[in-house]
């Protein structure tokens, strides 16, 4: 069973998501929050597998709440999915940099929400890879000229691991990577796990960020 929590300052959004999750056999809603501070406490109290987090909330915004959740060892297992109105939004990018595992538009269809929750809970793919890459690529493109690329983490990777990182950044799941490189699914999963450990990243979304911000994958080549 996938445990889910919702943080949004709009009661209507919370009510809609509550009704939606009530209809699922493999997803259970364990709690709700109306602001960022409550979201952090909710994560600590219930340890949901996935926390749907609004970005713009009172008292503490979703970016800071995400940062606190993703950097706290007590909530290390909580995966944050940002709820947003506009995908190409600096707040979304900020949330991804803070450790969010992906994002969803607030007008997403129920089947898209369920798919996103299941993908993030499983941890072997990205939510809507094409859209995630487009958002990250757009903000990587806007990087100020004086801001150097993040090269240090790449120095720890083997050639094979860099190859796998590029494929992750292009949105391939573990199964896709295994097929592309003609290796077993278990081997692909192991490669991704080692990359995550070496670069100290929480999940695939952070690997995509690294690939673009380091220049390993360039927006123009996407």
N, C-alpha and C positions, 0 to 999 in steps of 0.2 A: 504494500500500500504506500502510495506517495503522499506525504504530509505537506500541505500547502498553507501558507498564510498570506494575508493581503494587507497592504498599507496604502491607504488613499484617504485624503481629507474630504472626498465627496461621498456622502452616504449612498447616493444612487449607484455609484460604481461598485462599492462594496456589496450592496444588495444584489446587484446583477451577477457579480462573480460568485457570491454565496449560493444563489439559486442554480447557477451553472454547475458548480462543483457538486452540488447535492445530487445531480443526475448521473454522476460518474461512479463506476464500480471500483476503480483503482486509484481514485484521488479523494482525499479527505481534507476539508478545511479545518485547521486547528486553532485559528485565531485571526483577529482583525485589529488594525491600528489606524488611528486618524491623523497621526503626525509622525515625524521622524524619530522623536524620542521614544514614543510608544512602539515604533517598529523595532528599535534596538532591543527594548525590553522584551518584546514579543519573541524575537529571535532567540534571546537568552533563555526565556522561560519554556518555549515549546520546541526549539530546535527543528523547525520544519526543514524538509528537504529543499523546498523551493519557496522563496518569498517574493511575491509580486509587489513591486515598490514604485509608487508614484514619485516623480522627481521633485515637483514643486509642492511642498507641504509646509505648514506653519511650524514654528518652534525649532525644527531642524529639517533641512531639505533632504531629499532622497539621496543626494550624492554623499553628504556627510554621514548619513545613516548607513549607507552602503559601505563606506570606508570603515566605519567603526565595527560593523558586522564582519567584514572580510579580514580585518586585522586582529580580531579577538580570537585567541585559541579556543575559547569556549563555544564559539559559533563557527568554527572553521568548516563544518560540514554544510552550512546553510548556503544555498546558491540563490543569488539575487537576480531577478528579472525585472528590468525597469519598464514601467508603464508610461507611455508618452503620447502626446498628440501629434508631434512632428518628428519624423525619424532623423532627418539631417538637422540636428540641434546640438549646440555646444553642451547642453546639459546631459544629453545622451552620451556624448563622447566622454564627458567628465565622469559619468557614472561607470562607464566601461573601464576607464583608467583607474577608478576607485575600486574595481574588483567585480563589477557586475558581470554576470555570465551571458547577458544578451538583453534584448529589449523587445517589447510588443507595443503596437499601436493600440490605443484605447478602443478603437472601433474594430479591432480584430474579431473575426468570426469565432464562435465557440470552438469549432474544430481546430482552429489555429492556436487558440489558447491551450487546449488540451495537448496538442502536438508539441508546443513549446515546453510545457511543464514536463512532459515525458522525456523529451530530448535532453533537457537540462538535468533532470534527475538521473538519467543514464550516463551522461557525461562524455559520450563518444562522438558527438556531432555538435554543430552550431545551430542556433535558431535562425532559420531563413538565411543561409550563408551568403547569398548574393546581396541582400540588403545590408547585412552586417558588414561585409567587406566594403560596400559602397560608402557607408557612413565613415568607417575608419580610414579608408583611402582619402576621402574628402578632407578630413581634418589633418591627416598626415601631409597632404599636399599644401595645407595652409601653414605648416610649421615655419616659424620665423627663420630667416637665413642664418642668424647668429646662434640658433639653437642646434647643437650638434646631434647627429643621429645616435641612437642607442646601440653602440657596437660592442660594448664590453660583454654582455651576456652571450653573444654569438661565439666568442672566442672559446667558450667551454664546450661547444658542440662539435661532434665529428662530422665528416662530410655527409654521411648517411643521415644523421640527425638534422642537418641543415636541409637536406632534400625533403625529409618528412615535414619539417617546419613549413617549407614552401607549400607543400600540398595541404597542410592544415590551414594555412593562410588563404588558400584558394577555395576553401570550403569543403574539402573532402572529409568524409567520415572515416573511421578506422577501417571499415569494410572496403571503402573506395580506395584507401591508401594501400591496403593489402593487395587488392586487385591490380592497381597501377604498378606496384613494385614487384609483383609476383612473389609475395611472401604470405605467411599465414596471418590470420586475423590477430592471433595472440602476439605475434612478433610486432605487428603494427601498433597494437595497444601498448606493448612494452616500450617501443621507441618513443611514443607520445608521452608516456609516463616519465621516462628518463629526461626528456626535454623539459617537461614541466618542473621536475626536481632541480635540474641544472640551472635554469633561468629563474627559479623561485616564482613561478606563475601558478595561479589557482586553477585555471582551466583554459579551454581552447580560445575563448574570447581574448584573454590576455596574450596568448601566443600570436594571434592575428595582429594585435596591437604592436607587439614586438617586431614582427616580420615587416610591417609597413614602416614603423618608426626607425628601424635600423637601416632601411633601404634594401633589405634582402628581397623584398617584393615591392615593386614600385607601382604607384597608382596608374601611371600611364600604360603599364603592361597588363593591367587587370582585365 
